[in-house]
Amino acid sequence: MAFSMLQLFLIGALGPRLVAELGISRTVLGLTTTAGFGAAAVLSPVAGRLVDRVGPRRCLVALLLLAAVSLALIGAARGTAVLLSAVALGGLPQALANPATNKVILAAVPAARRGGVTGLKQSGVQVGAFVAGLPLSVLAAGVGWRGAVWTAAGAAALAAVWAARVLPPDAAAPAPGRRPASPTRGVTRRLAVFSLLLGCGIASVNTYLALFGSQRLGLAPTTAAALVAVLGVAGIGGRVRWSRVAGRPGRAEALPALLAAGAVGAALVLAGAVLVHPLVWVAAIAVGSFAVSANAVSMVLVMQRAAPGRAGQDSALVSAGFFAGFAVGPPLFGGLVSASGYPPGWLLVAAEFAAAAVAAVPLMSQRRREAESGSASGLGS
């Protein structure tokens, strides 16, 4: 999971260096995220079916190899076209990540432990953010940003070799045929809409937080990149904690709306950091604790609700919404910041998080209806 999105975290953390060396604008920086997540959103439905068909082991090895190639090409980029193409290639590992890892958990982890294990697994994404924001950024200060990206590419290739050697073989492919529709597809679709709106806001923070710290708050490039690392550490803790809570009976449906509401406050604190600069560190922690954690809770819900044999496809549908938000959010943010400055941009992020909270509210009432229905059935019997 850390390698599946590492290229985008690196571009965000190394944004000031890329803007300076390649001469790209803030809007083009946002388009790198659009290229990666746009490709991931389009490919996610196919990736989900592929994982259900060929198995998670093969897909995880392919994920790591593709991530290595994408990172190597980013390190070799001399202009916008190669950079965008390399990031778009990295969309396929992103599309494979959640379906493949969720299938592993469903196959290997007892139901009572899946919430906590899912949170730990989802925190891998934030491990990638931390690695991009701190050790690789420090390495970039010494050997250049290209050397740091190539180091990450080599690590991904080594991880692919490790995965091929240690993961258990995939089960035999299921017989072809039409699977019955899941009775909870409505929940999956609502989570996809929630993830779309949540992704718009998170992607804007991931992509522009370091640049905001450097350009608007006067932080040194390495210090500004450390903001991404702080966000990553907060996201690790938040995803593990809230996913464990979501694994308890009757808790998961309430959390997406509550966490998105907390993310609204985090975005407002970011806007306030223009006046009180130290608030940017508080905001980075809050975004990780609330917004980033909400995505992990969505995956717990998907795994709780998925019909037999559909975990890959349902995971992919929710991931497609999240990736679409990552594709749409940064260009909107970058264009607004170029026209009006950073405070209106952070207010846009707050509005996106607020819309996500509203989209998730019906999940609470649906859970209550199901509980009441179960109670009525018990009384009737």
JODAFEN-V101291 format. One record per residue. N is the residue number from 1. D_CENTER is the distance of its C-alpha to the mean C-alpha in whole Angstrom. Layout:
# JODAFEN-V101291
((N	D_CENTER) (N	D_CENTER))
This chain:
# JODAFEN-V101291
((1	9) (2	10) (3	12) (4	9) (5	7) (6	10) (7	12) (8	10) (9	10) (10	14) (11	15) (12	14) (13	15) (14	18) (15	18) (16	22) (17	23) (18	22) (19	24) (20	27) (21	27) (22	26) (23	27) (24	24) (25	24) (26	21) (27	21) (28	20) (29	18) (30	16) (31	17) (32	15) (33	12) (34	13) (35	15) (36	12) (37	10) (38	13) (39	14) (40	11) (41	12) (42	16) (43	15) (44	13) (45	16) (46	18) (47	16) (48	16) (49	20) (50	20) (51	19) (52	21) (53	24) (54	24) (55	22) (56	19) (57	21) (58	22) (59	18) (60	17) (61	20) (62	19) (63	15) (64	16) (65	19) (66	18) (67	15) (68	19) (69	20) (70	17) (71	18) (72	21) (73	22) (74	20) (75	22) (76	25) (77	24) (78	27) (79	26) (80	24) (81	24) (82	23) (83	20) (84	19) (85	20) (86	18) (87	15) (88	16) (89	17) (90	13) (91	12) (92	14) (93	12) (94	9) (95	11) (96	12) (97	10) (98	10) (99	13) (100	15) (101	14) (102	14) (103	18) (104	19) (105	18) (106	20) (107	23) (108	23) (109	22) (110	25) (111	24) (112	24) (113	22) (114	19) (115	17) (116	18) (117	17) (118	14) (119	13) (120	14) (121	12) (122	8) (123	10) (124	10) (125	7) (126	8) (127	11) (128	10) (129	10) (130	13) (131	15) (132	14) (133	16) (134	19) (135	20) (136	19) (137	20) (138	23) (139	24) (140	24) (141	26) (142	29) (143	28) (144	26) (145	23) (146	24) (147	25) (148	22) (149	20) (150	22) (151	22) (152	18) (153	20) (154	22) (155	20) (156	18) (157	21) (158	23) (159	20) (160	21) (161	24) (162	24) (163	22) (164	24) (165	27) (166	26) (167	24) (168	26) (169	27) (170	26) (171	28) (172	30) (173	29) (174	29) (175	32) (176	31) (177	32) (178	30) (179	28) (180	29) (181	27) (182	25) (183	26) (184	23) (185	22) (186	22) (187	20) (188	17) (189	18) (190	17) (191	14) (192	13) (193	15) (194	13) (195	10) (196	11) (197	12) (198	10) (199	7) (200	11) (201	11) (202	8) (203	8) (204	12) (205	12) (206	10) (207	12) (208	15) (209	16) (210	17) (211	20) (212	20) (213	22) (214	24) (215	25) (216	26) (217	26) (218	28) (219	26) (220	26) (221	24) (222	23) (223	23) (224	21) (225	18) (226	19) (227	17) (228	14) (229	15) (230	16) (231	13) (232	11) (233	14) (234	14) (235	10) (236	12) (237	15) (238	13) (239	11) (240	14) (241	17) (242	16) (243	15) (244	18) (245	20) (246	18) (247	20) (248	23) (249	25) (250	25) (251	22) (252	19) (253	20) (254	20) (255	17) (256	15) (257	17) (258	18) (259	15) (260	15) (261	18) (262	18) (263	15) (264	18) (265	20) (266	17) (267	17) (268	21) (269	22) (270	20) (271	22) (272	25) (273	24) (274	26) (275	29) (276	29) (277	27) (278	26) (279	24) (280	21) (281	20) (282	21) (283	18) (284	15) (285	16) (286	16) (287	13) (288	11) (289	14) (290	13) (291	10) (292	7) (293	10) (294	10) (295	7) (296	9) (297	12) (298	11) (299	11) (300	14) (301	16) (302	15) (303	17) (304	20) (305	20) (306	20) (307	23) (308	25) (309	24) (310	21) (311	18) (312	17) (313	17) (314	16) (315	13) (316	13) (317	14) (318	11) (319	8) (320	11) (321	11) (322	7) (323	8) (324	11) (325	10) (326	8) (327	12) (328	14) (329	13) (330	14) (331	17) (332	18) (333	18) (334	19) (335	22) (336	23) (337	23) (338	25) (339	27) (340	27) (341	26) (342	23) (343	24) (344	24) (345	20) (346	19) (347	21) (348	19) (349	16) (350	18) (351	19) (352	16) (353	15) (354	18) (355	18) (356	15) (357	17) (358	20) (359	19) (360	18) (361	21) (362	23) (363	21) (364	23) (365	26) (366	26) (367	26) (368	29) (369	30) (370	30) (371	31) (372	34) (373	35) (374	34) (375	37) (376	39) (377	39) (378	40) (379	43) (380	44) (381	44))
